Amino acid sequence: MNSLAHWQRALAAVIDADTPDVAALGSLVPVPGPSADQGCSVYRNNSRGVRADALTEVYPVCRRLVGDRSFDVVANERNVGYA
């Protein structure tokens, strides 16, 4: 496996983990700005939001039946640790 594919899989694992291990990404090139943990947190939150939105698109009737709050709770629980 090439190094880019390996790094991409490691990044996906960090994004999807309940307790991410940013060190698993190996040495990152230091750049000014947010830390690797903060950057991964942004990706993680975005990924979970996109997945929750996808569930809403696929199951609109279920959302109406159980209500927004209940649906969001289930969608968020489903997203935690999803890989």
C-alpha positions, 0 to 999 in steps of 0.5 A: 500500500502506498504511503498516501493510502496508508495515511488516508486510512489512518486519518479516517480511523482518527476521524471515526474513533470515539477516542481518537489517537492523533499520534496514529497519523505519525509525524505531521509537518508542523504548520502555523494554526490549529493543532492536529487534534483540533484539525481532526476534531473539525473533520470529525464533527463535519463527518458526523453532521454529513452522516446525520443529514444523510440519514434525514434524507433517506428516512424523512418519514421516520424523522416525522414519526419519531420527532426531530429530537429523538431522530437526532439522538439516534442519528448521533448515537449511530455516528459515534464510532462509525467506520 
